Amino acid sequence: MTQSLLQPAKSLQARLLSMVLGLAALVWFSAAVLTWVDTQHELDELLDGHLAQAAALLVVQQAGADDDDHELVDAPSLHKYAPKVAFQVFHDGQLMTRSANAGQQPMATQLAGFSTVRMPDGEQWRVFAAQGAETDIQVFVGEKVESRDAILRAVLRSVFWPLLIALPLLAAAGWWSVRKGLEPVRRLSAELGRREPQALEPLTLEDMPVELEPLVDSLNAMLQRIDHMVVAERRFTADAAHELRTPIAAIRAQAQVALGAGDDVVERRHALQATLAGCDRATRLVEQLLTLARLEANPAVSTVPVDLAAVVQRIAADLAPAALAKSQILELDAQTGCALAVDEVLLGVLVRNLVDNASRYSPPGAQIHVQVSQSSEGPVLRVQDSGPGLSEEALQRLGERFFRVLGSDQPGSGLGWSIVRRLLDVFRARVQIEASTQWGGLSVTVTWPNSV
């Protein structure tokens, strides 16, 4: 199931834009709420101060009035907003003065301070109560809460209108900025889309942002690795075809000899033996090619505890008959307890190639010494022989695919050391190749890191 069927694709531009605008809207809303709360608080403080000041004036005015004058006086309404404000003045519990919209009952039960009350008509009022010095005068000054809310809405309207206009402009600016900032990404995508499948040259883009440089560098490094792999694969295919052509041609030639031998049994037998030898050579070449292909395709191998000494003993036992057939002396000095965390099959391939090479390229009667030991750095495998050794130039090229030492009359493909080198990389082991001071031939020392 494709990604489009699992969930809708979301572009990087849409994701960035939603995040930027979402955060901007959140900040805008938070600022609006804080502005609302702060404005309401400041407005209440201001209007409460006016109520307190008005109450104080009424207390002072009533305190200076004639105590014998107890006639109720209704204050005139002099402004269109006067119905939104009311006051009452009591003297010894008797209502003396009031506004036209104030009833005869006290506006609040609280005799001092601020309170919010609901009048009989259902309106909410903000009332401030104050008393004279001798508590004989009681003053109530009130203001409709609805009028306060109207003032608050008017103030906030003048504040929020510019912000409401700025919000879509901010969204447009954010969209343009995100789109402009992602232009290098789109150019990179377009460049990759225009490239041919076989184009492996490095990417080059002008005005590359710093954030995209690691991505482009990684892409170029990957393209370089792919290029090397393609070149190596083509070379490997061509070389393998060339190497396979030789044993196949030899088998065909010997088969033709066997067909033309007639009644000559000796000639036919010799031709058939040569055919079998050619088949063995082709089989070994194919096995080595398959091993190398396996290592190239899947370098990650299983790692389980393996006894290096036991593996070397088994491989030496398998190769001993071939060494005896050449009158060679195969010696083994293997300590026990040299454990490795590696793939046992691949370890056997490595040991077999090293010991088989020492036997194959050493003359009859040569000595081959295989030693397994444990050093402070880790397990060590050393294979030495009394053969002709290698020149300095040959040592430098050892491990190249299909490289063989000139003048060698032994059949082979030159893949053995390529496999050894690849296995050493897989095992993270270190190899040292030099002339054997004890035997005079070649000395190969492989050291594994301690892993068990």
Buried (B, 14 or more C-beta within 10 A) or exposed (E): EEEEEEEEEEEEBEEBBEEBBEEBEEEBEEEBEEBBEEBBEEBBEEBBEEBBEBBBEBBEEBBEBEEEEEEEEEBEEEEEEBEBBBBBBBBEEEBBBBBEBBEEEBBBEBEEEBBEBEBEEEBBBBBBBBBBEEEBBBBBBBBBBEBBEEBBEEBBEEEBEEEEEEBEEBBEEBBEEBEEEBEBBEBBEEEEEEEEEEEBEEBEEEEBBEEBEEBBEEBBEEBEEEBEEEEEEEEBEEBBEEBBEBBBEBBEBBBEBBEEBEEEEEBBEBBBEBBEBBBEBBEBBBEBBEBBEBBEEEEEBEBEEBBBBBBBBEBBEEBBEBBEEEEBEBEBEBEEEBBBBBBBEBBBBBBBBBBBBBBBBBEEEBBBBBBBBBEEEBBBBBBBBBBBBBEEEBBEEBBEBBEBBEEEEEBBBBBBBBBBBBBBEBBEBBBEBEBBEEBBBBBBBBBBEEBB
